[in-house]
Protein backbone atom coordinates (compact mmCIF):
# COMPACT_ATOMS: atom_id res chain seq x y z
CA UNK A 1 0.00 0.00 0.00
CA UNK A 2 1.43 3.38 -1.02
CA UNK A 3 1.76 6.10 1.60
CA UNK A 4 -0.95 8.68 0.80
CA UNK A 5 1.34 11.47 1.97
CA UNK A 6 4.39 10.64 -0.20
CA UNK A 7 4.06 13.87 -2.21
CA UNK A 8 3.01 16.07 0.73
CA UNK A 9 4.90 19.33 0.22
CA UNK A 10 2.43 21.29 2.35
CA UNK A 11 3.04 19.46 5.64
CA UNK A 12 -0.46 18.01 5.91
CA UNK A 13 0.66 14.54 7.09
CA UNK A 14 0.55 15.56 10.76
CA UNK A 15 -2.85 17.22 10.34
CA UNK A 16 -4.21 14.08 8.69
CA UNK A 17 -2.85 11.86 11.45
CA UNK A 18 -4.38 14.11 14.12
CA UNK A 19 -7.76 14.17 12.37
CA UNK A 20 -7.66 10.37 11.92
CA UNK A 21 -7.10 9.91 15.66
CA UNK A 22 -9.92 12.35 16.36
CA UNK A 23 -12.34 10.53 14.06
CA UNK A 24 -11.44 7.15 15.52
CA UNK A 25 -11.69 8.31 19.14
CA UNK A 26 -14.87 10.41 19.07
CA UNK A 27 -17.77 8.11 19.89
CA UNK A 28 -15.58 5.01 19.62
CA UNK A 29 -17.85 3.19 22.08
CA UNK A 30 -21.06 3.95 20.17
CA UNK A 31 -21.83 3.67 16.46
CA UNK A 32 -22.65 6.74 14.45
CA UNK A 33 -21.35 9.03 11.78
CA UNK A 34 -18.81 11.78 12.19
CA UNK A 35 -18.75 15.03 10.25
CA UNK A 36 -15.78 17.32 9.89
CA UNK A 37 -15.92 20.61 8.02
CA UNK A 38 -12.71 22.07 6.67
CA UNK A 39 -12.85 25.59 5.35
CA UNK A 40 -10.07 27.58 3.68
CA UNK A 41 -9.59 30.01 0.85
CA UNK A 42 -8.98 29.14 -2.78
CA UNK A 43 -5.66 27.41 -3.42
CA UNK A 44 -4.95 26.50 0.20
CA UNK A 45 -4.70 22.72 -0.39
CA UNK A 46 -8.20 21.52 0.59
CA UNK A 47 -8.52 19.13 -2.36
CA UNK A 48 -5.03 17.69 -1.86
CA UNK A 49 -5.73 17.22 1.85
CA UNK A 50 -9.19 15.68 1.28
CA UNK A 51 -7.99 13.19 -1.30
CA UNK A 52 -4.95 12.03 0.68
CA UNK A 53 -6.65 12.01 4.05
CA UNK A 54 -9.47 9.93 2.54
CA UNK A 55 -6.84 7.40 1.39
CA UNK A 56 -5.35 7.33 4.90
CA UNK A 57 -8.79 6.77 6.45
CA UNK A 58 -9.66 3.99 3.99
CA UNK A 59 -6.30 2.33 4.72
CA UNK A 60 -7.27 2.47 8.42
CA UNK A 61 -10.55 0.66 7.67
CA UNK A 62 -12.88 3.66 7.79
CA UNK A 63 -15.73 4.15 5.34
CA UNK A 64 -15.34 7.51 3.62
CA UNK A 65 -17.82 9.49 1.57
CA UNK A 66 -16.15 12.31 -0.33
CA UNK A 67 -18.18 15.16 -1.72
CA UNK A 68 -16.78 17.91 -3.88
CA UNK A 69 -19.81 20.14 -4.40
CA UNK A 70 -18.06 22.12 -7.09
CA UNK A 71 -17.48 18.96 -9.13
CA UNK A 72 -20.63 16.99 -8.36
CA UNK A 73 -23.51 19.34 -7.55
CA UNK A 74 -25.36 19.38 -10.88
CA UNK A 75 -28.81 19.64 -9.32
CA UNK A 76 -28.31 23.02 -7.67
CA UNK A 77 -29.43 21.48 -4.37
CA UNK A 78 -26.61 20.31 -2.07
CA UNK A 79 -28.96 17.94 -0.21
CA UNK A 80 -29.47 15.93 -3.41
CA UNK A 81 -25.69 15.67 -3.85
CA UNK A 82 -25.24 14.59 -0.22
CA UNK A 83 -27.97 11.94 -0.37
CA UNK A 84 -26.64 10.60 -3.68
CA UNK A 85 -23.14 10.25 -2.18
CA UNK A 86 -24.50 8.46 0.90
CA UNK A 87 -26.65 6.09 -1.14
CA UNK A 88 -23.69 5.42 -3.42
CA UNK A 89 -21.60 4.38 -0.41
CA UNK A 90 -24.19 2.11 1.19
CA UNK A 91 -24.04 -0.94 -1.11
CA UNK A 92 -20.27 -1.13 -0.64
CA UNK A 93 -20.24 -0.27 3.04
CA UNK A 94 -23.50 -1.70 4.32
CA UNK A 95 -25.06 0.13 7.24
CA UNK A 96 -21.75 1.00 8.87
CA UNK A 97 -20.47 4.30 10.16
CA UNK A 98 -20.07 6.80 7.37
CA UNK A 99 -17.67 9.72 7.61
CA UNK A 100 -18.58 12.83 5.68
CA UNK A 101 -16.00 15.49 5.12
CA UNK A 102 -17.41 18.83 3.96
CA UNK A 103 -15.22 21.41 2.34
CA UNK A 104 -16.20 25.03 1.76
CA UNK A 105 -14.46 27.85 0.01
CA UNK A 106 -14.25 30.96 2.13
CA UNK A 107 -14.26 34.18 0.14
CA UNK A 108 -11.11 36.21 0.58
CA UNK A 109 -12.79 39.49 -0.28
CA UNK A 110 -16.01 41.11 -1.41
CA UNK A 111 -18.16 39.01 -3.68
C-alpha positions in Angstrom: 0.0 0.0 0.0 1.4 3.4 -1.0 1.8 6.1 1.6 -0.9 8.7 0.8 1.3 11.5 2.0 4.4 10.6 -0.2 4.1 13.9 -2.2 3.0 16.1 0.7 4.9 19.3 0.2 2.4 21.3 2.3 3.0 19.5 5.6 -0.5 18.0 5.9 0.7 14.5 7.1 0.6 15.6 10.8 -2.8 17.2 10.3 -4.2 14.1 8.7 -2.8 11.9 11.5 -4.4 14.1 14.1 -7.8 14.2 12.4 -7.7 10.4 11.9 -7.1 9.9 15.7 -9.9 12.4 16.4 -12.3 10.5 14.1 -11.4 7.2 15.5 -11.7 8.3 19.1 -14.9 10.4 19.1 -17.8 8.1 19.9 -15.6 5.0 19.6 -17.8 3.2 22.1 -21.1 4.0 20.2 -21.8 3.7 16.5 -22.7 6.7 14.4 -21.4 9.0 11.8 -18.8 11.8 12.2 -18.8 15.0 10.2 -15.8 17.3 9.9 -15.9 20.6 8.0 -12.7 22.1 6.7 -12.8 25.6 5.3 -10.1 27.6 3.7 -9.6 30.0 0.8 -9.0 29.1 -2.8 -5.7 27.4 -3.4 -4.9 26.5 0.2 -4.7 22.7 -0.4 -8.2 21.5 0.6 -8.5 19.1 -2.4 -5.0 17.7 -1.9 -5.7 17.2 1.9 -9.2 15.7 1.3 -8.0 13.2 -1.3 -4.9 12.0 0.7 -6.6 12.0 4.1 -9.5 9.9 2.5 -6.8 7.4 1.4 -5.4 7.3 4.9 -8.8 6.8 6.5 -9.7 4.0 4.0 -6.3 2.3 4.7 -7.3 2.5 8.4 -10.5 0.7 7.7 -12.9 3.7 7.8 -15.7 4.2 5.3 -15.3 7.5 3.6 -17.8 9.5 1.6 -16.1 12.3 -0.3 -18.2 15.2 -1.7 -16.8 17.9 -3.9 -19.8 20.1 -4.4 -18.1 22.1 -7.1 -17.5 19.0 -9.1 -20.6 17.0 -8.4 -23.5 19.3 -7.6 -25.4 19.4 -10.9 -28.8 19.6 -9.3 -28.3 23.0 -7.7 -29.4 21.5 -4.4 -26.6 20.3 -2.1 -29.0 17.9 -0.2 -29.5 15.9 -3.4 -25.7 15.7 -3.8 -25.2 14.6 -0.2 -28.0 11.9 -0.4 -26.6 10.6 -3.7 -23.1 10.2 -2.2 -24.5 8.5 0.9 -26.7 6.1 -1.1 -23.7 5.4 -3.4 -21.6 4.4 -0.4 -24.2 2.1 1.2 -24.0 -0.9 -1.1 -20.3 -1.1 -0.6 -20.2 -0.3 3.0 -23.5 -1.7 4.3 -25.1 0.1 7.2 -21.7 1.0 8.9 -20.5 4.3 10.2 -20.1 6.8 7.4 -17.7 9.7 7.6 -18.6 12.8 5.7 -16.0 15.5 5.1 -17.4 18.8 4.0 -15.2 21.4 2.3 -16.2 25.0 1.8 -14.5 27.9 0.0 -14.3 31.0 2.1 -14.3 34.2 0.1 -11.1 36.2 0.6 -12.8 39.5 -0.3 -16.0 41.1 -1.4 -18.2 39.0 -3.7 
